[in-house]
């Protein structure tokens, strides 16, 4: 019998996220000078900052290469940000080796075909509710939230609550905007 996704939550030490379609709704606004603008959910930002503050490893692996995205995540305290990563499995393998992390302790959230190989190699593959069918098929957990609409908050909050780290001594002061 296959384990419920909830059985994996207690072992998660590391969160890895794709950006477009996971931390955004997948929409890109292109300005007249060619800049590509994305919108992110502030609640996802709070959850990311909380995970960093509680000592979890948080990593971003994206095929996109917008420097505004890097600045956003850097501002949340995320140090491992890999943009322009067209070979996500290779990037993940390098990250895991550098940090001496075990695959079974990794939660990865992706939404589209470029995330498929990575999702097949880690402990808890997750996706937003609006991910493509091929990704939903390999995900052990499909969030009830859509990409860019709180799916990241959903998975982080579940892990931190199970591990007793969601709210620490009433601390609600994390800076996430």
C-alpha positions as CSV (number, residue, x, y, z in Angstrom):
1,X,0.0,0.0,0.0
2,X,1.4,3.4,-1.0
3,X,1.9,6.0,1.8
4,X,-0.3,9.0,2.2
5,X,1.5,12.2,1.4
6,X,1.0,13.3,5.0
7,X,3.4,10.5,6.1
8,X,6.2,12.3,4.2
9,X,5.7,15.7,5.9
10,X,7.5,14.9,9.1
11,X,10.7,14.1,7.1
12,X,10.9,17.3,5.0
13,X,13.9,19.5,5.6
14,X,14.1,21.2,2.3
15,X,11.7,23.0,0.0
16,X,12.5,23.4,-3.7
17,X,10.2,25.4,-6.0
18,X,9.8,26.2,-9.6
19,X,8.7,29.8,-10.2
20,X,6.4,30.3,-13.2
21,X,3.1,28.4,-12.7
22,X,4.0,27.6,-9.0
23,X,4.9,30.9,-7.4
24,X,3.1,32.8,-10.1
25,X,-0.1,32.0,-12.0
26,X,1.9,31.5,-15.2
27,X,0.9,34.8,-16.7
28,X,3.7,37.1,-18.0
29,X,3.1,40.7,-18.9
30,X,5.6,41.9,-21.5
31,X,6.3,45.7,-21.4
32,X,7.1,47.7,-24.6
33,X,10.8,47.5,-23.7
34,X,10.6,43.7,-23.5
35,X,10.7,43.3,-19.7
36,X,8.6,40.4,-18.4
37,X,6.6,41.1,-15.3
38,X,5.2,38.5,-13.0
39,X,2.8,38.6,-10.0
40,X,3.5,36.7,-6.8
41,X,1.2,36.0,-3.8
42,X,2.2,37.7,-0.6
43,X,1.0,34.7,1.5
44,X,3.4,32.5,-0.4
45,X,6.1,35.1,0.5
46,X,5.2,34.9,4.1
47,X,5.4,31.1,4.1
48,X,8.8,31.1,2.3
49,X,10.2,33.6,4.8
50,X,8.9,31.6,7.7
51,X,10.5,28.4,6.4
52,X,13.8,30.2,6.0
53,X,13.5,31.7,9.5
54,X,12.7,28.3,11.0
55,X,15.9,26.8,9.5
56,X,14.6,24.9,6.5
57,X,16.6,24.8,3.3
58,X,14.7,26.7,0.6
59,X,15.8,26.6,-3.0
60,X,14.4,28.1,-6.2
61,X,15.0,26.4,-9.6
62,X,13.5,28.1,-12.6
63,X,14.1,28.1,-16.3
64,X,13.3,31.8,-16.3
65,X,16.0,34.3,-15.8
66,X,14.3,37.5,-14.6
67,X,16.6,39.4,-12.1
68,X,13.5,40.9,-10.4
69,X,12.6,37.4,-9.4
70,X,16.0,36.8,-7.9
71,X,15.7,40.1,-5.9
72,X,12.3,39.1,-4.6
73,X,13.5,35.7,-3.3
74,X,16.8,37.2,-2.0
75,X,14.7,39.7,0.0
76,X,12.9,36.8,1.6
77,X,16.3,35.3,2.8
78,X,16.5,32.6,0.2
79,X,20.2,32.1,-0.8
80,X,19.9,29.2,-3.2
81,X,18.3,30.7,-6.3
82,X,19.0,29.1,-9.7
83,X,17.6,31.0,-12.6
84,X,18.0,30.0,-16.3
85,X,18.2,26.4,-15.2
86,X,17.1,24.5,-18.3
87,X,18.4,21.2,-16.9
88,X,16.6,21.2,-13.5
89,X,17.7,17.7,-12.6
90,X,21.3,18.6,-12.9
91,X,20.8,21.7,-10.9
92,X,19.0,19.8,-8.2
93,X,21.7,17.1,-8.1
94,X,24.4,19.8,-7.7
95,X,22.4,21.5,-4.9
96,X,21.8,18.3,-3.0
97,X,25.5,17.3,-3.3
98,X,26.7,20.8,-2.1
99,X,24.3,20.7,0.9
100,X,24.6,17.0,1.6
101,X,20.9,16.5,1.5
102,X,18.9,13.3,1.0
103,X,16.3,13.0,-1.7
104,X,13.7,11.6,0.7
105,X,13.8,14.9,2.7
106,X,13.0,17.1,-0.3
107,X,9.6,18.6,-1.2
108,X,9.6,19.9,-4.8
109,X,6.7,21.7,-6.3
110,X,6.4,22.0,-10.1
111,X,3.6,22.5,-12.6
112,X,4.7,21.6,-16.1
113,X,6.8,19.2,-18.2
114,X,10.2,20.7,-17.4
115,X,9.6,19.7,-13.8
116,X,8.7,16.1,-14.5
117,X,12.2,14.5,-14.2
118,X,12.9,16.4,-10.9
119,X,9.6,15.3,-9.4
120,X,10.4,11.7,-10.2
121,X,13.6,11.8,-8.1
122,X,12.6,13.4,-4.8
123,X,10.7,12.3,-1.7
124,X,7.6,14.5,-1.9
125,X,6.7,15.8,-5.4
126,X,3.8,18.3,-5.2
127,X,2.0,20.5,-7.6
128,X,-0.6,23.3,-7.7
129,X,-4.2,22.4,-8.6
130,X,-3.8,23.8,-12.1
131,X,-0.7,21.8,-13.1
132,X,-0.6,19.8,-16.3
133,X,-2.0,16.2,-16.2
134,X,1.5,14.6,-16.5
135,X,2.7,16.4,-13.4
136,X,-0.5,15.6,-11.4
137,X,0.1,12.0,-12.3
138,X,3.5,11.9,-10.5
139,X,2.6,14.2,-7.7
140,X,2.1,12.7,-4.3
141,X,0.2,15.8,-3.3
142,X,-1.9,18.1,-5.5
143,X,-2.7,21.4,-3.7
144,X,-6.2,22.6,-3.7
145,X,-4.7,26.0,-4.5
146,X,-3.6,27.2,-8.0
147,X,-0.1,28.3,-8.9
148,X,0.5,31.9,-7.7
149,X,-2.7,31.7,-5.6
150,X,-1.3,30.1,-2.4
151,X,-0.1,26.6,-3.4
152,X,3.3,27.3,-2.0
153,X,1.8,28.6,1.3
154,X,-0.3,25.4,1.4
155,X,2.6,23.0,1.3
156,X,4.9,24.9,3.5
157,X,2.2,25.5,6.1
158,X,1.3,21.8,6.2
159,X,4.9,20.7,6.7
160,X,5.6,23.4,9.4
161,X,2.4,22.6,11.3
162,X,3.1,18.8,11.3
163,X,6.6,19.5,12.6
164,X,5.4,22.1,15.2
165,X,7.2,25.0,13.6
166,X,4.5,27.1,12.0
167,X,4.0,29.6,14.8
168,X,6.9,30.0,17.1
169,X,6.3,31.7,20.5
170,X,3.6,33.8,18.9
171,X,6.1,35.4,16.5
172,X,4.1,37.0,13.7
173,X,6.7,39.6,12.7
174,X,8.4,38.0,9.7
175,X,9.0,40.5,7.0
176,X,7.7,39.2,3.7
177,X,6.7,42.1,1.5
